[in-house]
Each structure stands twice: as structure tokens, then as C-alpha cells.
Amino acid sequence: MKPKRTPMKLPPCGIFVGTGIMNSKEGYLVCSGRTHTTWCPQIFSPLELLDKVLEDNQGNCVQYWGFSGGLGPVTFARHHALEDLGVVPPEPDWANRRNLIIKDWVDPKKYAERFGAGVLKLVKTAAEKGLSTILLYTEANPEYARQLRQAGGDFYLGYDFGEKFTFHLETENARTTGGGEPTLKTLADDLLARVRRHVDERHANGWGNVMATSSNFHLDYEIAGGADVPLTEDFAFSHLNMASALSRGLYRQYGLPIWGAHLAHEHYSWIPYASEHKFDLLRAAFYQKYMAGAKIILNESGGWYLEAQLVTDSPMFETPRVEFGGGIHVRDPHRAAPFVEEAHKTFGKINYHSPHARAYRKVVSDFYDFVKANGTPEGQPEATVAIAKGNGDLSSHEFNPNLAIGGIFALADRNPAWFFGAPERGWNIVKKVFYPRPPVLAPWLNRFLSGTPYGMVDLVSFVRDHATAEFLGNYKALLFAGWNTASERQYAELTAYVKDGGTLFLAIPHLSTNVTRNYADYGVGELVREGDFSELCGVRVKGKGRRFYWATAPDRKGELGFAHPRRFGILCTCMGEIEITDSASEVLAVDDEEMAPVLLRRRCGKGTVYFLNSWAYPGAMDMDEGPGATLDSLGLVGMVYRHIARTSRGHAWITEDGKDAGPECDFVCWSYFPKDGKICLQNIDFKRPHRVRLHHSGKSDPVELAPGEFRILQSSRP
């Protein structure tokens, strides 16, 4: 049964733009430790910040970081709206160590019935000022929660559970073993159940739409578990366009009300403030999300005061260092009190008036001015290619061989297959082809900005086999890359998709039913239909084949962009022992010794299947150091992806020379919105202009973008 989701009414500019606000109090310690000491210099209350949002042109939406008790009397009183009772909390007396925590002033149980009254008041006040509200990490008594939607009307957007369901290091084991060894299924079942319980409770208590904000690559499980809105924590989810592809795919697949972006630039951009591109990066992120179809874009922090010290030159390091020992979250105000007077002397470097806070506010204000003047493209950008995020894919958004799937490190230490491996490495190929990240922040690492040489692509989730042939039919091509636990139903849906005209790429392990991470030594019995893929792929897999070194083309035609004797490798992986059951199948790649088929193409109904005859996941073939290898090589699988992308173009596309998307296209992010014909283009290079050809509406026009330029052009509707 589909959850009842609350529709969202977009503001006149077509997008919610906003900022995070907190119920913080000046002088309190947030974290301790030599590198983690963080002081709070906030000088405005949440209600005062609503006025500052309007005064400083910080958008039309606030994301309120909820307060569930906190440390001091002032923040406690705000959450309970005690001012409405005429109760005035005492200010903290740091010199005499009085009124530093709630119990220094009052027994919190005395006002338990008003828990959350301040949240309701904030939502109501924001709506009166024309500001929309999202509540992140917020708690309140049910009587107040049930009034939120009435108090805020269309301005109340919902509740966000944030990172509540992140897999932490080795903390999930006890809940997922069920008395035995964890499997991908038990991990997924447990995650879905926990999300479902929480979401159902929030829905029942009247919180409205439930949002999910984190850097989780398992965001699809949170949506499958009932969450209504993906609001990815960008920058923590380092690859901005990949995060958008996941959220946008889920939005389309599950019929969600909206999707958005939570820009955690201050905490996770990591390049120093001294970099000339520190705030260029944030500015580019706003536009990259805008052109990807996000209809909520929030700047997490930095505009009201600095919160983070995850850069080498943070002004936070000029504040007093406090080392209590026992972990960075030791922040007892009584123990911190002796440092507060000295800390106050440095707050001008990190508070509202500081240069960096002003810079954050300027980026938000400039972007908000842009959308007020130009509006927002209607709907979502065209995506003709989808990448399958397989069933059981519980990996992270970046490949890291030291990470364990689902945080199960104890199991991974016994069984290294639970560490990231070939399945997860396949996502690197996807990024390299569709969302390349050139070094535009040099000398600092660019983990964030990418071009889109083949336009926007979506990530489509196969969680619990939710992807149907009917939905997949919205895409010309579907490409598998990472882990997938297959099923008979999934095989049937993929077959129906191809027969109806779709193009599909997959390898042998994508049709394995394995849930124990055995992706190297599985048997034919674990494959769907025991390896008889005749109906879909035109082959019957009989077993694990021999290991081989090099892959090459069978001839010199070079249809995929390479020809014999160009070689890919050294691969040192195994092919499958197969019987080709469709004599019309074409062999597009072979091993270079015995000419055994490595890649086949077959017509199936109205569509086409590209079958990689590899016993390993495609990530194992992301090796290209052989004869003819170039610095910018995409590898064998990458070249197949590129070929499919070229033959799956939509209404608009870009090239470098009028034919192909060359290296210049790696620096241009672009999207086309079919509903209103808008084409967005962005040069992600802040130092050099880049020139491409834009093909649309039967035309081919040269476009030169200045360094960092964002431009909107008008095309015809298809």
C-alpha cells in the first residue's frame, strides 16, 4: 500500500531556497578535543533568526534544527515557549558557574506538558512571515505535533529524521544477526523495518511529510521504508550530481511530492578558506542542484556563525582549545566555564559578523535573487539513461576498500568479501563516464563538481524488486554497475523492458540471487533460472570459465570506440563458460588468445541487450594499462556505457566536435527540461572558458561559457 503523502505547493519562484537555523546559546561548548573544540557564538534566538532571514534575503524557507532538551535554561525555555507563561529564564553566569544547565534553574519535569510548544510557535510565526519550515531532528509532544500542519498551512513542509538510520561502525550487528550470520537480506529487512516504524509513528502523530537527510547511499531503502522526501546531505555525499541522480530517480520511481538538497558545505567541502574557490564551490553547488531538478535547496550552516573546523585554516582554531579527554562529545558547561571568558574574545572571528559568515549569506542571497528574477525550470530534467542501483546494494557513495558493507566490520574481518570490492568499484565507471570530476579545484581535490557529457542520468533502485518494466520504460537504456541480488520477478521485468524497446547492459553476477556477498566463487545454481538466460541474453551459462588477461575487439570495425589490436587489461579475472543460444548474437569483445566472447549484443523483441560475459562484477574490469591505453581511457565497460549513451540521446545533447562528447564536455554540466524547454548550462571550471556544441530542436549551436558561468537558454518542447 502506498503511503498517503502530502502534496507541496511551490512558492512563486518555483523553488524553496533556505538556510538552517538553530536553538543555540552563545558561550556553550559543542565539541571538545584539540582538533574538535567548537564554540557556539550565536547571538540570535530562533524567532529572531526568522527576521534575519528576511532582512538578509536568505530565502523563503528555514530548516529548524530541533531542540529536545539541550543544556541551558534559555534554550529549554525557547523550546517550551515559556515566555508565553511570563517565565523568563536566567542568563548563564559563567563566572560563578550558575544557571549553566537546566537543572541549575528548574526541574524540567515541571514543564513537561509544554514540550514542543516553542516548535509550534516557530512554525506559526514563520508562516505569518511568509517563510516555509522544515523541522530537522525535532521532538514534541503529540498534541503540538498534530497542530503543526494547521498552524503552518502550506508553509509547513514536514519533519526530517536526518541521519537516524546511518550504518555506524559495528553498531548494527546485534540488531541484524537474528542469532546467525548477517546477510544482505537480514540487513535490508532490519533497516526497512526500523525506518517503517519511525515513519509510521511520525505520520500517525501528524508530523506530515517525513524527509530523509544524510549522505547515505542507501537512501533508496529509507524511501522504500516509507520516507516521503529525499533531501540528500550534499558535500557529505561528495559527488553532487550522483546524489541528485539518486534522489531524482527515487522521486520519479515512487511518485514523491518533491526532492531536494541540503548543502553541508561548511562541514564537508574541506578546502581551506584561503582558496579562491571556497565560495565559488558553494555557489556552483546551488546552480548544480537547481539544474538537476531539486525544488528544495538549503544551506546547512555557516551563515549565522561558523560551526565546523574541518578545514586547515578555520578561525575556530583561534578559539581556546578544550581537552577534557573521554571523547570529543564531552561538553559539560561547568567544566567549560573557565574557558568561556577567553573564548568570548575570539567570537568575532566566527559569529554572525565574521567575514566567512557574511560570505555564506552572500552566496545564499545572490542565488535567491537569481531565482526570484528568473524563476525555476518546471518539472524535472530529461534523463534517457538510468543506472540500476541493485537490490542489496548497501555500499557507500564513494569506493573505499577499507569500508564494510552495512558497517559489518566484524564479519568483514572474517570474510573479506564484505569489504568494498569489485561490485562497488563499478560505480567508479559510472562516474567516470556520466559524471566526470575534472580537477577544477586544484591543487585541492575536487570530490564534488562534475560535468554531464551525456546529460543527466537517473539512478533507479531495485530494492525489493520495486522497479517495474512499466517504469523502466521511461528510459531508453538501463545499465547495471554495482551489486545486485536478482530474482525471477526481476528477470521477468527486465525481459519485458527490453522486449518493449529498452536497451540493457549487465554481467553474469547481476543475475545472481546471492545474499552472502559471495561474488567470486558462486555456482550456476545461484543464478536466476540456473544460468539459462536464453530469453533475455541469448546465452546459457554453464559454469565459471577460465581466467584471462586481455580483452580486445574481434575485428577492426571499432564500433564501440576501439578496434583490434587495442587491448584492455591486465584483467586476470574469469569469464563465464557459456553456450550462445541465439545465433544472431553479435560478439563485440573477446579475449585476445582464444577469441572467446567477452561482450555480446543481442536483439530481444524491440530492444537490445549488451551481455558482459564476466564471472566478476564490471568493477573488476576497470583496468586499462594495456596496448593503446590513454590517460583519459574509460576502460572496456566505460566504452560500452559511452556507446549506449551516444545511441540513447534525447531532445538535446552536447558534443565537442559536432559528433562526440570530447574532453571539453567534461567541464560542462547541462540539463534540458521538457516541460518548458529550458536548457541549463554550467561551466564548472572557475579559471578557463569552455566551448561545446549544443544540439537541440534540429540545430547545432556553438556555446562558449566563461569561467564558472551559468546560463539558461530556451529550446522547443519535444
DOSE-542443 format. One line per 8 residues: for each residue y, x, z of C-alpha. Coordinates in steps of 0.05 Angstrom, whole numbers, padded with zeros to 5 digits. Last residue first. Layout:
Y X Z; ... .
//
This chain:
00359 00192 -00555; 00428 00187 -00525; 00480 00227 -00562; 00508 00291 -00533; 00568 00305 -00489; 00580 00374 -00459; 00587 00395 -00386; 00603 00467 -00368 .
00590 00515 -00311; 00615 00586 -00318; 00590 00643 -00273; 00612 00696 -00324; 00638 00661 -00386; 00591 00617 -00426; 00586 00624 -00501; 00556 00566 -00539 .
00534 00569 -00612; 00518 00500 -00640; 00455 00474 -00673; 00459 00400 -00691; 00408 00345 -00702; 00430 00310 -00639; 00416 00372 -00598; 00405 00447 -00606 .
00447 00494 -00564; 00450 00566 -00589; 00460 00619 -00536; 00514 00667 -00513; 00521 00700 -00446; 00583 00725 -00410; 00575 00782 -00360; 00591 00793 -00287 .
00573 00729 -00249; 00508 00717 -00286; 00481 00647 -00272; 00514 00619 -00334; 00510 00544 -00326; 00501 00489 -00378; 00500 00414 -00367; 00486 00366 -00424 .
00507 00293 -00414; 00476 00240 -00460; 00487 00182 -00411; 00417 00160 -00395; 00383 00219 -00429; 00410 00273 -00381; 00400 00342 -00411; 00394 00405 -00369 .
00415 00478 -00372; 00408 00543 -00334; 00429 00603 -00376; 00413 00675 -00357; 00341 00674 -00381; 00367 00647 -00447; 00396 00715 -00464; 00325 00744 -00462 .
00302 00702 -00521; 00289 00627 -00526; 00263 00624 -00598; 00286 00597 -00665; 00361 00594 -00673; 00369 00666 -00650; 00378 00659 -00574; 00350 00589 -00567 .
00368 00527 -00527; 00338 00457 -00525; 00357 00384 -00531; 00322 00318 -00545; 00255 00343 -00520; 00214 00405 -00536; 00138 00405 -00528; 00118 00455 -00582 .
00162 00510 -00553; 00137 00495 -00483; 00064 00500 -00506; 00078 00568 -00536; 00113 00592 -00473; 00056 00569 -00429; 00006 00605 -00474; 00049 00667 -00472 .
00051 00664 -00396; -00024 00659 -00394; -00032 00723 -00434; 00023 00762 -00399; 00097 00743 -00398; 00119 00812 -00422; 00190 00833 -00407; 00175 00907 -00398 .
00130 00908 -00459; 00055 00915 -00466; 00031 00936 -00536; -00032 00970 -00511; -00046 00949 -00440; -00006 00941 -00376; -00006 00865 -00374; -00037 00833 -00313 .
-00024 00761 -00292; -00097 00746 -00308; -00118 00736 -00236; -00061 00686 -00229; -00097 00643 -00281; -00151 00625 -00230; -00218 00661 -00236; -00280 00641 -00275 .
-00237 00645 -00337; -00249 00609 -00402; -00178 00584 -00407; -00180 00516 -00441; -00119 00492 -00480; -00129 00417 -00491; -00094 00376 -00544; -00077 00303 -00553 .
-00088 00243 -00598; -00162 00240 -00582; -00182 00309 -00557; -00162 00365 -00604; -00186 00432 -00579; -00156 00499 -00563; -00197 00556 -00535; -00179 00617 -00494 .
-00227 00672 -00471; -00279 00666 -00527; -00327 00725 -00532; -00304 00776 -00584; -00356 00826 -00559; -00310 00884 -00541; -00239 00859 -00543; -00247 00796 -00500 .
-00223 00736 -00540; -00161 00694 -00549; -00143 00635 -00594; -00212 00607 -00609; -00205 00540 -00643; -00251 00481 -00626; -00277 00442 -00686; -00349 00459 -00668 .
-00343 00418 -00605; -00398 00434 -00556; -00379 00506 -00544; -00430 00532 -00494; -00401 00573 -00439; -00416 00632 -00393; -00350 00635 -00358; -00304 00695 -00359 .
-00301 00745 -00303; -00246 00790 -00279; -00230 00863 -00291; -00164 00845 -00324; -00134 00911 -00348; -00103 00874 -00380; -00075 00843 -00443; -00086 00874 -00511 .
-00047 00875 -00577; -00097 00892 -00632; -00097 00835 -00653; -00038 00788 -00650; 00014 00763 -00600; 00065 00707 -00599; 00018 00648 -00592; 00008 00640 -00667 .
-00003 00715 -00677; -00042 00709 -00742; -00072 00779 -00735; -00142 00759 -00713; -00185 00744 -00652; -00125 00756 -00606; -00135 00801 -00546; -00163 00802 -00476 .
-00183 00867 -00443; -00228 00889 -00386; -00287 00842 -00379; -00334 00816 -00325; -00394 00776 -00349; -00403 00702 -00342; -00409 00654 -00284; -00451 00595 -00303 .
-00469 00543 -00355; -00400 00515 -00370; -00406 00463 -00425; -00348 00462 -00474; -00306 00413 -00515; -00250 00411 -00464; -00244 00337 -00446; -00309 00303 -00466 .
-00350 00367 -00466; -00330 00389 -00396; -00403 00393 -00372; -00393 00440 -00314; -00434 00403 -00262; -00397 00339 -00279; -00339 00367 -00238; -00355 00437 -00218 .
-00388 00453 -00151; -00458 00454 -00182; -00435 00507 -00231; -00431 00555 -00173; -00374 00585 -00132; -00368 00660 -00121; -00294 00675 -00134; -00255 00612 -00115 .
-00288 00597 -00049; -00227 00568 -00014; -00270 00520 00027; -00250 00455 -00009; -00288 00466 -00075; -00289 00409 -00125; -00279 00456 -00184; -00243 00432 -00246 .
-00183 00477 -00237; -00233 00533 -00227; -00251 00532 -00302; -00180 00540 -00328; -00127 00490 -00348; -00075 00473 -00401; -00064 00401 -00424; -00024 00370 -00481 .
-00016 00295 -00479; -00029 00245 -00535; -00067 00186 -00506; -00132 00224 -00508; -00098 00278 -00466; -00077 00231 -00410; -00143 00193 -00411; -00180 00259 -00402 .
-00135 00279 -00345; -00145 00212 -00311; -00221 00217 -00318; -00223 00288 -00291; -00180 00266 -00231; -00228 00209 -00217; -00288 00255 -00221; -00255 00302 -00172 .
-00217 00367 -00172; -00193 00413 -00116; -00135 00450 -00148; -00103 00517 -00131; -00048 00545 -00175; -00029 00543 -00249; -00044 00478 -00286; 00000 00457 -00344 .
00016 00386 -00366; 00050 00374 -00433; 00087 00319 -00468; 00106 00287 -00402; 00117 00213 -00385; 00043 00203 -00400; 00028 00236 -00334; 00049 00171 -00300 .
-00001 00129 -00339; -00054 00182 -00334; -00049 00178 -00258; -00028 00229 -00207; -00047 00205 -00137; -00111 00245 -00137; -00108 00254 -00061; -00050 00303 -00073 .
-00046 00316 -00148; 00029 00330 -00146; 00072 00337 -00208; 00122 00394 -00211; 00176 00380 -00261; 00204 00423 -00317; 00278 00430 -00334; 00296 00465 -00399 .
00256 00516 -00437; 00300 00577 -00422; 00317 00549 -00353; 00355 00605 -00319; 00343 00622 -00247; 00382 00631 -00183; 00350 00641 -00115; 00310 00704 -00098 .
00360 00751 -00130; 00352 00816 -00092; 00415 00854 -00076; 00440 00911 -00120; 00445 00867 -00159; 00460 00793 -00150; 00445 00774 -00223; 00378 00810 -00223 .
00344 00760 -00271; 00306 00701 -00239; 00262 00667 -00291; 00249 00592 -00284; 00202 00570 -00340; 00164 00632 -00359; 00169 00679 -00299; 00169 00621 -00250 .
00105 00591 -00278; 00072 00660 -00280; 00090 00672 -00208; 00057 00605 -00191; -00009 00635 -00214; -00006 00684 -00156; -00025 00627 -00110; -00093 00616 -00142 .
-00105 00692 -00148; -00095 00706 -00075; -00060 00681 -00013; -00104 00693 00048; -00159 00642 00059; -00204 00681 00012; -00200 00736 00064; -00255 00703 00106 .
-00259 00729 00177; -00185 00748 00182; -00169 00686 00141; -00203 00642 00194; -00159 00669 00249; -00099 00667 00203; -00103 00592 00190; -00028 00583 00176 .
-00043 00529 00125; -00066 00581 00075; -00057 00650 00104; 00001 00695 00088; -00006 00770 00078; -00015 00765 00003; 00054 00734 -00003; 00069 00690 -00064 .
00132 00648 -00055; 00136 00573 -00045; 00079 00572 00005; 00007 00550 -00003; -00025 00485 00016; -00053 00469 -00053; -00109 00421 -00035; -00099 00376 -00095 .
-00062 00415 -00148; 00011 00422 -00162; 00008 00408 -00237; 00067 00435 -00276; 00102 00384 -00320; 00134 00393 -00388; 00180 00343 -00424; 00233 00342 -00369 .
00297 00305 -00385; 00348 00306 -00330; 00351 00249 -00279; 00395 00188 -00273; 00469 00186 -00289; 00507 00250 -00296; 00556 00256 -00238; 00631 00242 -00237 .
00682 00289 -00268; 00744 00287 -00223; 00710 00266 -00158; 00652 00311 -00175; 00697 00372 -00184; 00739 00358 -00122; 00674 00356 -00082; 00655 00423 -00111 .
00722 00454 -00092; 00718 00425 -00022; 00648 00451 -00010; 00665 00521 -00034; 00730 00521 00006; 00695 00500 00070; 00647 00559 00065; 00705 00607 00053 .
00743 00579 00114; 00682 00592 00157; 00678 00663 00130; 00752 00678 00144; 00749 00652 00217; 00790 00591 00237; 00730 00546 00251; 00696 00599 00294 .
00661 00666 00279; 00713 00721 00283; 00760 00682 00328; 00701 00677 00377; 00707 00751 00395; 00749 00745 00458; 00707 00685 00480; 00646 00731 00483 .
00678 00774 00536; 00689 00714 00581; 00620 00687 00565; 00579 00749 00584; 00573 00735 00660; 00553 00662 00644; 00491 00679 00604; 00444 00677 00664 .
00472 00610 00686; 00472 00585 00615; 00397 00598 00607; 00387 00619 00535; 00316 00647 00530; 00300 00628 00458; 00297 00700 00434; 00234 00717 00473 .
00216 00739 00543; 00270 00791 00550; 00340 00774 00574; 00378 00814 00522; 00449 00790 00510; 00491 00825 00457; 00566 00812 00463; 00599 00789 00398 .
00611 00839 00342; 00541 00825 00316; 00562 00753 00302; 00611 00781 00251; 00550 00786 00205; 00546 00852 00167; 00471 00862 00159; 00457 00789 00144 .
00412 00742 00182; 00463 00733 00239; 00469 00658 00237; 00511 00603 00267; 00580 00615 00239; 00630 00560 00255; 00654 00495 00224; 00639 00513 00152 .
00579 00558 00163; 00525 00505 00163; 00478 00461 00124; 00518 00449 00061; 00492 00382 00036; 00476 00358 -00034; 00450 00287 -00043; 00441 00259 -00114 .
00399 00318 -00138; 00389 00314 -00214; 00378 00387 -00233; 00450 00392 -00258; 00477 00377 -00188; 00427 00424 -00155; 00448 00483 -00200; 00521 00464 -00190 .
00517 00468 -00114; 00475 00531 -00119; 00527 00565 -00163; 00580 00555 -00110; 00533 00583 -00056; 00518 00644 -00099; 00591 00655 -00117; 00601 00654 -00041 .
00563 00719 -00030; 00579 00746 -00099; 00630 00799 -00081; 00580 00826 -00031; 00614 00844 00035; 00587 00781 00066; 00519 00813 00060; 00461 00784 00020 .
00413 00745 00066; 00420 00678 00030; 00376 00647 00084; 00417 00627 00145; 00486 00616 00115; 00459 00589 00050; 00417 00533 00081; 00433 00485 00025 .
00400 00418 00038; 00384 00387 -00029; 00370 00316 -00052; 00323 00262 -00076; 00335 00188 -00082; 00303 00120 -00072; 00232 00145 -00087; 00188 00117 -00143 .
00128 00159 -00122; 00119 00201 -00185; 00192 00203 -00206; 00220 00225 -00139; 00159 00271 -00128; 00173 00307 -00194; 00247 00313 -00176; 00230 00342 -00108 .
00181 00394 -00136; 00225 00413 -00195; 00286 00418 -00149; 00250 00468 -00103; 00229 00507 -00165; 00302 00507 -00188; 00327 00535 -00122; 00275 00590 -00113 .
00284 00611 -00040; 00258 00551 -00003; 00297 00578 00056; 00352 00582 00004; 00343 00507 -00005; 00317 00464 00052; 00289 00409 00008; 00313 00338 00018 .
00253 00297 -00004; 00265 00223 00011; 00217 00168 00033; 00166 00200 00078; 00100 00162 00076; 00044 00214 00082; 00045 00224 00006; 00117 00246 00015 .
00098 00294 00070; 00039 00318 00029; 00085 00331 -00030; 00129 00373 00015; 00071 00421 00020; 00115 00476 -00009; 00152 00471 00057; 00223 00498 00059 .
00243 00440 00103; 00279 00374 00102; 00238 00310 00099; 00274 00242 00099; 00255 00176 00130; 00290 00115 00103; 00309 00064 00156; 00310 00081 00230 .
00288 00011 00249; 00235 00025 00303; 00178 00006 00256; 00201 00055 00203; 00206 00110 00254; 00137 00096 00281; 00107 00092 00212; 00139 00159 00194 .
00111 00194 00255; 00041 00167 00248; 00040 00180 00173; 00063 00252 00180; 00008 00266 00231; -00045 00233 00189; -00024 00269 00125; -00026 00336 00161 .
-00094 00322 00191; -00124 00300 00126; -00095 00360 00090; -00123 00410 00139; -00190 00374 00140; -00192 00373 00064; -00172 00446 00056; -00229 00463 00103 .
-00229 00482 00176; -00294 00508 00207; -00324 00460 00257; -00309 00422 00320; -00256 00378 00288; -00224 00442 00262; -00156 00413 00247; -00120 00400 00312 .
-00142 00464 00346; -00124 00506 00285; -00052 00483 00275; -00017 00536 00317; -00041 00599 00281; 00028 00617 00251; 00066 00553 00242; 00048 00502 00188 .
00112 00462 00182; 00107 00389 00201; 00170 00379 00243; 00213 00419 00196; 00265 00365 00186; 00248 00296 00212; 00307 00264 00175; 00332 00194 00191 .
00369 00147 00144; 00426 00136 00095; 00476 00097 00137; 00537 00086 00094; 00506 00025 00060; 00512 -00012 00127; 00528 00037 00183; 00525 -00010 00243 .
00472 -00056 00214; 00429 00003 00193; 00436 00037 00260; 00424 -00024 00304; 00348 -00016 00309; 00357 00057 00331; 00400 00035 00389; 00349 -00012 00419 .
00294 00038 00402; 00323 00091 00449; 00350 00150 00411; 00326 00216 00381; 00356 00256 00324; 00326 00316 00290; 00370 00301 00229; 00410 00237 00224 .
00441 00225 00156; 00509 00191 00153; 00556 00165 00099; 00631 00172 00109; 00681 00116 00092; 00720 00123 00157; 00691 00058 00185; 00622 00083 00164 .
00633 00147 00204; 00653 00107 00266; 00591 00064 00262; 00544 00123 00253; 00578 00162 00309; 00575 00102 00357; 00501 00093 00343; 00489 00166 00358 .
00531 00162 00421; 00489 00104 00447; 00427 00148 00437; 00401 00149 00508; 00442 00094 00543; 00383 00067 00584; 00370 00138 00610; 00439 00141 00643 .
00418 00154 00715; 00356 00190 00691; 00401 00249 00671; 00413 00264 00745; 00486 00287 00746; 00532 00347 00746; 00493 00412 00756; 00433 00373 00729 .
00466 00371 00661; 00473 00446 00655; 00535 00491 00662; 00572 00448 00711; 00585 00508 00757; 00575 00582 00745; 00638 00603 00781; 00670 00640 00723 .
00634 00597 00671; 00662 00531 00696; 00635 00483 00643; 00681 00423 00631; 00667 00363 00674; 00641 00299 00642; 00688 00238 00638; 00657 00171 00653 .
00701 00112 00632; 00640 00073 00611; 00656 00080 00537; 00667 00154 00551; 00593 00157 00569; 00574 00154 00496; 00503 00175 00514; 00500 00231 00463 .
00572 00250 00480; 00559 00252 00555; 00500 00299 00546; 00541 00345 00502; 00595 00349 00556; 00546 00357 00614; 00512 00417 00585; 00443 00438 00561 .
00418 00390 00508; 00388 00322 00520; 00364 00298 00452; 00423 00317 00407; 00416 00302 00334; 00440 00347 00279; 00486 00298 00242; 00486 00305 00166 .
00554 00282 00143; 00571 00249 00077; 00633 00237 00033; 00653 00309 00022; 00686 00366 00059; 00757 00350 00039; 00786 00388 00098; 00822 00328 00129 .
00764 00281 00114; 00711 00326 00143; 00759 00344 00200; 00765 00271 00219; 00689 00265 00223; 00690 00330 00262; 00730 00298 00317; 00673 00248 00328 .
00622 00305 00330; 00665 00343 00381; 00708 00401 00358; 00718 00472 00384; 00651 00504 00365; 00645 00577 00387; 00569 00577 00397; 00541 00646 00410 .
00481 00676 00376; 00442 00736 00402; 00386 00748 00351; 00389 00823 00337; 00391 00848 00409; 00360 00786 00440; 00386 00717 00457; 00393 00652 00420 .
00440 00592 00425; 00486 00616 00481; 00538 00566 00502; 00613 00583 00502; 00639 00526 00459; 00599 00462 00460; 00555 00434 00405; 00540 00364 00381 .
00530 00386 00309; 00557 00371 00240; 00523 00387 00174; 00561 00380 00109; 00570 00334 00052; 00566 00312 -00020; 00531 00246 -00036; 00531 00235 -00111 .
00554 00185 -00164; 00629 00195 -00155; 00636 00121 -00136; 00585 00128 -00079; 00510 00116 -00093; 00477 00056 -00063; 00410 00073 -00032; 00350 00027 -00035 .
00309 00021 00029; 00236 00037 00021; 00179 -00011 00036; 00118 00034 00037; 00068 00028 -00020; 00000 00000 00000 .
//
